[in-house]
Amino acid sequence: MISGIIQGSGKGPVMFIIFIDDLAKLLERHGITAKLFADDVKIYCEISDAGDSVCLQKALDIVAN
């Protein structure tokens, strides 16, 4: 294996938490609530005007990148 972590290793979950934690912190800085469980991410915010929908789209773009 040239790179990565072998599935089932003890390092796998720790590496995933380190990787996904950056995403949660980045979303929080943009005012988006993120809920993380295992390998799932749920993002949401209250949409009360057009500006809020732009904020949610920005969060989706962050996740895509």
PyMOL Python script that loads the backbone (N, CA, C, O; Angstrom):
from pymol import cmd

cmd.read_pdbstr("""\
ATOM      1  N   MET A   1       0.844  -1.170   0.000  1.00  0.00           N
ATOM      2  CA  MET A   1       0.000   0.000   0.000  1.00  0.00           C
ATOM      3  C   MET A   1       0.890   1.233   0.000  1.00  0.00           C
ATOM      4  O   MET A   1       1.782   1.367   0.838  1.00  0.00           O
ATOM      5  N   ILE A   2       0.643   2.125  -0.936  1.00  0.00           N
ATOM      6  CA  ILE A   2       1.463   3.325  -1.068  1.00  0.00           C
ATOM      7  C   ILE A   2       0.994   4.432  -0.126  1.00  0.00           C
ATOM      8  O   ILE A   2       1.818   5.150   0.441  1.00  0.00           O
ATOM      9  N   SER A   3      -0.308   4.576   0.044  1.00  0.00           N
ATOM     10  CA  SER A   3      -0.835   5.621   0.925  1.00  0.00           C
ATOM     11  C   SER A   3      -2.164   5.182   1.511  1.00  0.00           C
ATOM     12  O   SER A   3      -2.766   4.206   1.062  1.00  0.00           O
ATOM     13  N   GLY A   4      -2.617   5.919   2.527  1.00  0.00           N
ATOM     14  CA  GLY A   4      -3.908   5.620   3.129  1.00  0.00           C
ATOM     15  C   GLY A   4      -3.771   4.760   4.371  1.00  0.00           C
ATOM     16  O   GLY A   4      -2.669   4.481   4.843  1.00  0.00           O
ATOM     17  N   ILE A   5      -4.916   4.352   4.883  1.00  0.00           N
ATOM     18  CA  ILE A   5      -4.983   3.536   6.091  1.00  0.00           C
ATOM     19  C   ILE A   5      -5.748   2.261   5.756  1.00  0.00           C
ATOM     20  O   ILE A   5      -6.777   2.311   5.083  1.00  0.00           O
ATOM     21  N   ILE A   6      -5.262   1.149   6.210  1.00  0.00           N
ATOM     22  CA  ILE A   6      -5.914  -0.133   5.956  1.00  0.00           C
ATOM     23  C   ILE A   6      -7.241  -0.183   6.703  1.00  0.00           C
ATOM     24  O   ILE A   6      -7.320   0.179   7.877  1.00  0.00           O
ATOM     25  N   GLN A   7      -8.289  -0.638   6.004  1.00  0.00           N
ATOM     26  CA  GLN A   7      -9.608  -0.749   6.630  1.00  0.00           C
ATOM     27  C   GLN A   7      -9.539  -1.725   7.799  1.00  0.00           C
ATOM     28  O   GLN A   7      -8.952  -2.802   7.692  1.00  0.00           O
ATOM     29  N   GLY A   8     -10.148  -1.333   8.918  1.00  0.00           N
ATOM     30  CA  GLY A   8     -10.148  -2.175  10.103  1.00  0.00           C
ATOM     31  C   GLY A   8      -8.992  -1.907  11.044  1.00  0.00           C
ATOM     32  O   GLY A   8      -8.901  -2.522  12.106  1.00  0.00           O
ATOM     33  N   SER A   9      -8.108  -0.997  10.667  1.00  0.00           N
ATOM     34  CA  SER A   9      -6.983  -0.694  11.552  1.00  0.00           C
ATOM     35  C   SER A   9      -7.431   0.222  12.680  1.00  0.00           C
ATOM     36  O   SER A   9      -8.497   0.833  12.602  1.00  0.00           O
ATOM     37  N   GLY A  10      -6.635   0.317  13.708  1.00  0.00           N
ATOM     38  CA  GLY A  10      -6.934   1.206  14.827  1.00  0.00           C
ATOM     39  C   GLY A  10      -6.747   2.667  14.465  1.00  0.00           C
ATOM     40  O   GLY A  10      -7.344   3.545  15.087  1.00  0.00           O
ATOM     41  N   LYS A  11      -5.926   2.931  13.468  1.00  0.00           N
ATOM     42  CA  LYS A  11      -5.646   4.308  13.072  1.00  0.00           C
ATOM     43  C   LYS A  11      -6.771   4.905  12.229  1.00  0.00           C
ATOM     44  O   LYS A  11      -6.930   6.126  12.196  1.00  0.00           O
ATOM     45  N   GLY A  12      -7.544   4.075  11.554  1.00  0.00           N
ATOM     46  CA  GLY A  12      -8.590   4.550  10.646  1.00  0.00           C
ATOM     47  C   GLY A  12      -9.578   5.508  11.286  1.00  0.00           C
ATOM     48  O   GLY A  12      -9.752   6.617  10.780  1.00  0.00           O
ATOM     49  N   PRO A  13     -10.237   5.125  12.385  1.00  0.00           N
ATOM     50  CA  PRO A  13     -11.202   6.041  13.014  1.00  0.00           C
ATOM     51  C   PRO A  13     -10.571   7.338  13.508  1.00  0.00           C
ATOM     52  O   PRO A  13     -11.187   8.399  13.411  1.00  0.00           O
ATOM     53  N   VAL A  14      -9.360   7.267  14.030  1.00  0.00           N
ATOM     54  CA  VAL A  14      -8.690   8.469  14.525  1.00  0.00           C
ATOM     55  C   VAL A  14      -8.379   9.409  13.361  1.00  0.00           C
ATOM     56  O   VAL A  14      -8.592  10.617  13.470  1.00  0.00           O
ATOM     57  N   MET A  15      -7.889   8.878  12.271  1.00  0.00           N
ATOM     58  CA  MET A  15      -7.586   9.699  11.098  1.00  0.00           C
ATOM     59  C   MET A  15      -8.854  10.329  10.546  1.00  0.00           C
ATOM     60  O   MET A  15      -8.830  11.486  10.125  1.00  0.00           O
ATOM     61  N   PHE A  16      -9.968   9.591  10.537  1.00  0.00           N
ATOM     62  CA  PHE A  16     -11.225  10.129  10.045  1.00  0.00           C
ATOM     63  C   PHE A  16     -11.694  11.287  10.923  1.00  0.00           C
ATOM     64  O   PHE A  16     -12.139  12.310  10.402  1.00  0.00           O
ATOM     65  N   ILE A  17     -11.604  11.145  12.239  1.00  0.00           N
ATOM     66  CA  ILE A  17     -12.026  12.210  13.150  1.00  0.00           C
ATOM     67  C   ILE A  17     -11.179  13.457  12.939  1.00  0.00           C
ATOM     68  O   ILE A  17     -11.702  14.571  12.931  1.00  0.00           O
ATOM     69  N   ILE A  18      -9.889  13.278  12.771  1.00  0.00           N
ATOM     70  CA  ILE A  18      -9.004  14.419  12.519  1.00  0.00           C
ATOM     71  C   ILE A  18      -9.405  15.110  11.224  1.00  0.00           C
ATOM     72  O   ILE A  18      -9.432  16.339  11.159  1.00  0.00           O
ATOM     73  N   PHE A  19      -9.716  14.331  10.193  1.00  0.00           N
ATOM     74  CA  PHE A  19     -10.084  14.886   8.893  1.00  0.00           C
ATOM     75  C   PHE A  19     -11.420  15.620   8.962  1.00  0.00           C
ATOM     76  O   PHE A  19     -11.526  16.744   8.472  1.00  0.00           O
ATOM     77  N   ILE A  20     -12.434  15.012   9.556  1.00  0.00           N
ATOM     78  CA  ILE A  20     -13.788  15.564   9.544  1.00  0.00           C
ATOM     79  C   ILE A  20     -13.941  16.719  10.527  1.00  0.00           C
ATOM     80  O   ILE A  20     -14.824  17.556  10.340  1.00  0.00           O
ATOM     81  N   ASP A  21     -13.109  16.795  11.570  1.00  0.00           N
ATOM     82  CA  ASP A  21     -13.195  17.874  12.544  1.00  0.00           C
ATOM     83  C   ASP A  21     -12.937  19.229  11.894  1.00  0.00           C
ATOM     84  O   ASP A  21     -13.562  20.221  12.269  1.00  0.00           O
ATOM     85  N   ASP A  22     -12.035  19.283  10.937  1.00  0.00           N
ATOM     86  CA  ASP A  22     -11.761  20.534  10.232  1.00  0.00           C
ATOM     87  C   ASP A  22     -13.000  21.033   9.496  1.00  0.00           C
ATOM     88  O   ASP A  22     -13.257  22.236   9.461  1.00  0.00           O
ATOM     89  N   LEU A  23     -13.760  20.128   8.917  1.00  0.00           N
ATOM     90  CA  LEU A  23     -14.979  20.509   8.217  1.00  0.00           C
ATOM     91  C   LEU A  23     -15.988  21.117   9.182  1.00  0.00           C
ATOM     92  O   LEU A  23     -16.589  22.147   8.874  1.00  0.00           O
ATOM     93  N   ALA A  24     -16.182  20.505  10.328  1.00  0.00           N
ATOM     94  CA  ALA A  24     -17.138  21.016  11.313  1.00  0.00           C
ATOM     95  C   ALA A  24     -16.742  22.414  11.787  1.00  0.00           C
ATOM     96  O   ALA A  24     -17.597  23.291  11.915  1.00  0.00           O
ATOM     97  N   LYS A  25     -15.477  22.619  12.043  1.00  0.00           N
ATOM     98  CA  LYS A  25     -15.016  23.930  12.503  1.00  0.00           C
ATOM     99  C   LYS A  25     -15.186  24.991  11.408  1.00  0.00           C
ATOM    100  O   LYS A  25     -15.563  26.126  11.703  1.00  0.00           O
ATOM    101  N   LEU A  26     -14.917  24.637  10.176  1.00  0.00           N
ATOM    102  CA  LEU A  26     -15.071  25.569   9.063  1.00  0.00           C
ATOM    103  C   LEU A  26     -16.535  25.970   8.883  1.00  0.00           C
ATOM    104  O   LEU A  26     -16.835  27.140   8.647  1.00  0.00           O
ATOM    105  N   LEU A  27     -17.437  25.010   8.994  1.00  0.00           N
ATOM    106  CA  LEU A  27     -18.862  25.311   8.863  1.00  0.00           C
ATOM    107  C   LEU A  27     -19.352  26.192  10.011  1.00  0.00           C
ATOM    108  O   LEU A  27     -20.169  27.088   9.795  1.00  0.00           O
ATOM    109  N   GLU A  28     -18.866  25.950  11.221  1.00  0.00           N
ATOM    110  CA  GLU A  28     -19.255  26.770  12.370  1.00  0.00           C
ATOM    111  C   GLU A  28     -18.853  28.225  12.172  1.00  0.00           C
ATOM    112  O   GLU A  28     -19.588  29.130  12.568  1.00  0.00           O
ATOM    113  N   ARG A  29     -17.699  28.456  11.568  1.00  0.00           N
ATOM    114  CA  ARG A  29     -17.252  29.829  11.306  1.00  0.00           C
ATOM    115  C   ARG A  29     -18.188  30.556  10.358  1.00  0.00           C
ATOM    116  O   ARG A  29     -18.262  31.784  10.384  1.00  0.00           O
ATOM    117  N   HIS A  30     -18.906  29.813   9.517  1.00  0.00           N
ATOM    118  CA  HIS A  30     -19.858  30.420   8.584  1.00  0.00           C
ATOM    119  C   HIS A  30     -21.285  30.413   9.126  1.00  0.00           C
ATOM    120  O   HIS A  30     -22.222  30.719   8.390  1.00  0.00           O
ATOM    121  N   GLY A  31     -21.464  30.070  10.394  1.00  0.00           N
ATOM    122  CA  GLY A  31     -22.775  30.113  11.020  1.00  0.00           C
ATOM    123  C   GLY A  31     -23.691  28.955  10.673  1.00  0.00           C
ATOM    124  O   GLY A  31     -24.911  29.068  10.787  1.00  0.00           O
ATOM    125  N   ILE A  32     -23.110  27.850  10.252  1.00  0.00           N
ATOM    126  CA  ILE A  32     -23.885  26.676   9.871  1.00  0.00           C
ATOM    127  C   ILE A  32     -23.748  25.621  10.958  1.00  0.00           C
ATOM    128  O   ILE A  32     -22.644  25.343  11.426  1.00  0.00           O
ATOM    129  N   THR A  33     -24.860  25.041  11.353  1.00  0.00           N
ATOM    130  CA  THR A  33     -24.845  23.966  12.341  1.00  0.00           C
ATOM    131  C   THR A  33     -24.527  22.663  11.636  1.00  0.00           C
ATOM    132  O   THR A  33     -25.137  22.338  10.617  1.00  0.00           O
ATOM    133  N   ALA A  34     -23.585  21.925  12.167  1.00  0.00           N
ATOM    134  CA  ALA A  34     -23.211  20.628  11.594  1.00  0.00           C
ATOM    135  C   ALA A  34     -23.348  19.556  12.666  1.00  0.00           C
ATOM    136  O   ALA A  34     -22.862  19.716  13.785  1.00  0.00           O
ATOM    137  N   LYS A  35     -24.000  18.485  12.319  1.00  0.00           N
ATOM    138  CA  LYS A  35     -24.130  17.322  13.196  1.00  0.00           C
ATOM    139  C   LYS A  35     -23.358  16.180  12.546  1.00  0.00           C
ATOM    140  O   LYS A  35     -23.583  15.854  11.381  1.00  0.00           O
ATOM    141  N   LEU A  36     -22.456  15.581  13.296  1.00  0.00           N
ATOM    142  CA  LEU A  36     -21.603  14.512  12.783  1.00  0.00           C
ATOM    143  C   LEU A  36     -21.874  13.224  13.545  1.00  0.00           C
ATOM    144  O   LEU A  36     -21.956  13.225  14.773  1.00  0.00           O
ATOM    145  N   PHE A  37     -22.011  12.135  12.816  1.00  0.00           N
ATOM    146  CA  PHE A  37     -22.149  10.819  13.433  1.00  0.00           C
ATOM    147  C   PHE A  37     -21.531   9.795  12.498  1.00  0.00           C
ATOM    148  O   PHE A  37     -21.938   9.662  11.344  1.00  0.00           O
ATOM    149  N   ALA A  38     -20.556   9.081  13.003  1.00  0.00           N
ATOM    150  CA  ALA A  38     -19.827   8.074  12.211  1.00  0.00           C
ATOM    151  C   ALA A  38     -19.350   8.736  10.922  1.00  0.00           C
ATOM    152  O   ALA A  38     -18.561   9.679  10.982  1.00  0.00           O
ATOM    153  N   ASP A  39     -19.804   8.271   9.763  1.00  0.00           N
ATOM    154  CA  ASP A  39     -19.365   8.872   8.504  1.00  0.00           C
ATOM    155  C   ASP A  39     -20.454   9.730   7.859  1.00  0.00           C
ATOM    156  O   ASP A  39     -20.423   9.964   6.651  1.00  0.00           O
ATOM    157  N   ASP A  40     -21.417  10.201   8.657  1.00  0.00           N
ATOM    158  CA  ASP A  40     -22.497  11.048   8.160  1.00  0.00           C
ATOM    159  C   ASP A  40     -22.313  12.478   8.653  1.00  0.00           C
ATOM    160  O   ASP A  40     -21.862  12.715   9.773  1.00  0.00           O
ATOM    161  N   VAL A  41     -22.675  13.424   7.788  1.00  0.00           N
ATOM    162  CA  VAL A  41     -22.650  14.840   8.150  1.00  0.00           C
ATOM    163  C   VAL A  41     -23.999  15.433   7.761  1.00  0.00           C
ATOM    164  O   VAL A  41     -24.450  15.280   6.626  1.00  0.00           O
ATOM    165  N   LYS A  42     -24.638  16.113   8.713  1.00  0.00           N
ATOM    166  CA  LYS A  42     -25.900  16.802   8.447  1.00  0.00           C
ATOM    167  C   LYS A  42     -25.661  18.278   8.719  1.00  0.00           C
ATOM    168  O   LYS A  42     -25.226  18.652   9.808  1.00  0.00           O
ATOM    169  N   ILE A  43     -25.946  19.120   7.724  1.00  0.00           N
ATOM    170  CA  ILE A  43     -25.803  20.558   7.911  1.00  0.00           C
ATOM    171  C   ILE A  43     -27.163  21.218   7.744  1.00  0.00           C
ATOM    172  O   ILE A  43     -27.970  20.814   6.907  1.00  0.00           O
ATOM    173  N   TYR A  44     -27.400  22.242   8.560  1.00  0.00           N
ATOM    174  CA  TYR A  44     -28.667  22.954   8.444  1.00  0.00           C
ATOM    175  C   TYR A  44     -28.563  24.331   9.063  1.00  0.00           C
ATOM    176  O   TYR A  44     -27.678  24.607   9.872  1.00  0.00           O
ATOM    177  N   CYS A  45     -29.487  25.189   8.663  1.00  0.00           N
ATOM    178  CA  CYS A  45     -29.636  26.505   9.264  1.00  0.00           C
ATOM    179  C   CYS A  45     -31.065  26.968   9.028  1.00  0.00           C
ATOM    180  O   CYS A  45     -31.756  26.453   8.149  1.00  0.00           O
ATOM    181  N   GLU A  46     -31.499  27.935   9.810  1.00  0.00           N
ATOM    182  CA  GLU A  46     -32.844  28.489   9.645  1.00  0.00           C
ATOM    183  C   GLU A  46     -32.845  29.448   8.458  1.00  0.00           C
ATOM    184  O   GLU A  46     -32.006  30.345   8.376  1.00  0.00           O
ATOM    185  N   ILE A  47     -33.784  29.255   7.548  1.00  0.00           N
ATOM    186  CA  ILE A  47     -33.909  30.117   6.374  1.00  0.00           C
ATOM    187  C   ILE A  47     -35.077  31.067   6.624  1.00  0.00           C
ATOM    188  O   ILE A  47     -36.235  30.651   6.607  1.00  0.00           O
ATOM    189  N   SER A  48     -34.768  32.343   6.855  1.00  0.00           N
ATOM    190  CA  SER A  48     -35.826  33.322   7.072  1.00  0.00           C
ATOM    191  C   SER A  48     -35.844  34.410   5.999  1.00  0.00           C
ATOM    192  O   SER A  48     -36.812  35.163   5.891  1.00  0.00           O
ATOM    193  N   ASP A  49     -34.777  34.492   5.209  1.00  0.00           N
ATOM    194  CA  ASP A  49     -34.754  35.423   4.075  1.00  0.00           C
ATOM    195  C   ASP A  49     -33.776  34.906   3.026  1.00  0.00           C
ATOM    196  O   ASP A  49     -33.144  33.868   3.219  1.00  0.00           O
ATOM    197  N   ALA A  50     -33.654  35.626   1.923  1.00  0.00           N
ATOM    198  CA  ALA A  50     -32.806  35.173   0.807  1.00  0.00           C
ATOM    199  C   ALA A  50     -31.334  35.089   1.206  1.00  0.00           C
ATOM    200  O   ALA A  50     -30.600  34.253   0.680  1.00  0.00           O
ATOM    201  N   GLY A  51     -30.900  35.937   2.121  1.00  0.00           N
ATOM    202  CA  GLY A  51     -29.507  35.903   2.568  1.00  0.00           C
ATOM    203  C   GLY A  51     -29.154  34.604   3.275  1.00  0.00           C
ATOM    204  O   GLY A  51     -28.022  34.129   3.186  1.00  0.00           O
ATOM    205  N   ASP A  52     -30.120  34.034   3.975  1.00  0.00           N
ATOM    206  CA  ASP A  52     -29.877  32.766   4.667  1.00  0.00           C
ATOM    207  C   ASP A  52     -29.683  31.619   3.677  1.00  0.00           C
ATOM    208  O   ASP A  52     -28.886  30.711   3.913  1.00  0.00           O
ATOM    209  N   SER A  53     -30.422  31.672   2.567  1.00  0.00           N
ATOM    210  CA  SER A  53     -30.250  30.615   1.568  1.00  0.00           C
ATOM    211  C   SER A  53     -28.882  30.713   0.900  1.00  0.00           C
ATOM    212  O   SER A  53     -28.305  29.697   0.511  1.00  0.00           O
ATOM    213  N   VAL A  54     -28.364  31.926   0.768  1.00  0.00           N
ATOM    214  CA  VAL A  54     -27.011  32.108   0.228  1.00  0.00           C
ATOM    215  C   VAL A  54     -25.993  31.512   1.198  1.00  0.00           C
ATOM    216  O   VAL A  54     -25.018  30.889   0.778  1.00  0.00           O
ATOM    217  N   CYS A  55     -26.223  31.706   2.489  1.00  0.00           N
ATOM    218  CA  CYS A  55     -25.337  31.148   3.516  1.00  0.00           C
ATOM    219  C   CYS A  55     -25.330  29.621   3.457  1.00  0.00           C
ATOM    220  O   CYS A  55     -24.271  28.999   3.551  1.00  0.00           O
ATOM    221  N   LEU A  56     -26.499  29.022   3.304  1.00  0.00           N
ATOM    222  CA  LEU A  56     -26.583  27.567   3.208  1.00  0.00           C
ATOM    223  C   LEU A  56     -25.891  27.069   1.944  1.00  0.00           C
ATOM    224  O   LEU A  56     -25.207  26.047   1.981  1.00  0.00           O
ATOM    225  N   GLN A  57     -26.057  27.771   0.835  1.00  0.00           N
ATOM    226  CA  GLN A  57     -25.377  27.379  -0.409  1.00  0.00           C
ATOM    227  C   GLN A  57     -23.874  27.456  -0.246  1.00  0.00           C
ATOM    228  O   GLN A  57     -23.153  26.598  -0.756  1.00  0.00           O
ATOM    229  N   LYS A  58     -23.386  28.472   0.458  1.00  0.00           N
ATOM    230  CA  LYS A  58     -21.951  28.600   0.716  1.00  0.00           C
ATOM    231  C   LYS A  58     -21.453  27.392   1.501  1.00  0.00           C
ATOM    232  O   LYS A  58     -20.367  26.877   1.234  1.00  0.00           O
ATOM    233  N   ALA A  59     -22.254  26.936   2.477  1.00  0.00           N
ATOM    234  CA  ALA A  59     -21.879  25.757   3.258  1.00  0.00           C
ATOM    235  C   ALA A  59     -21.837  24.504   2.381  1.00  0.00           C
ATOM    236  O   ALA A  59     -20.938  23.675   2.527  1.00  0.00           O
ATOM    237  N   LEU A  60     -22.786  24.365   1.488  1.00  0.00           N
ATOM    238  CA  LEU A  60     -22.776  23.223   0.567  1.00  0.00           C
ATOM    239  C   LEU A  60     -21.559  23.251  -0.335  1.00  0.00           C
ATOM    240  O   LEU A  60     -20.979  22.209  -0.639  1.00  0.00           O
ATOM    241  N   ASP A  61     -21.167  24.455  -0.769  1.00  0.00           N
ATOM    242  CA  ASP A  61     -19.963  24.585  -1.587  1.00  0.00           C
ATOM    243  C   ASP A  61     -18.714  24.201  -0.807  1.00  0.00           C
ATOM    244  O   ASP A  61     -17.800  23.590  -1.361  1.00  0.00           O
ATOM    245  N   ILE A  62     -18.665  24.557   0.487  1.00  0.00           N
ATOM    246  CA  ILE A  62     -17.531  24.177   1.335  1.00  0.00           C
ATOM    247  C   ILE A  62     -17.434  22.657   1.426  1.00  0.00           C
ATOM    248  O   ILE A  62     -16.350  22.087   1.302  1.00  0.00           O
ATOM    249  N   VAL A  63     -18.578  22.008   1.646  1.00  0.00           N
ATOM    250  CA  VAL A  63     -18.579  20.541   1.751  1.00  0.00           C
ATOM    251  C   VAL A  63     -18.145  19.913   0.432  1.00  0.00           C
ATOM    252  O   VAL A  63     -17.386  18.943   0.425  1.00  0.00           O
ATOM    253  N   ALA A  64     -18.620  20.459  -0.678  1.00  0.00           N
ATOM    254  CA  ALA A  64     -18.250  19.921  -1.998  1.00  0.00           C
ATOM    255  C   ALA A  64     -16.755  20.054  -2.268  1.00  0.00           C
ATOM    256  O   ALA A  64     -16.132  19.169  -2.856  1.00  0.00           O
ATOM    257  N   ASN A  65     -16.189  21.189  -1.821  1.00  0.00           N
ATOM    258  CA  ASN A  65     -14.750  21.394  -2.050  1.00  0.00           C
ATOM    259  C   ASN A  65     -13.955  20.512  -1.131  1.00  0.00           C
ATOM    260  O   ASN A  65     -12.724  20.534  -1.167  1.00  0.00           O
TER     261      ASN A  65
END
""", "prot")
cmd.dss("prot")
cmd.show_as("cartoon", "prot")
cmd.util.cbc("prot")
cmd.orient("prot")
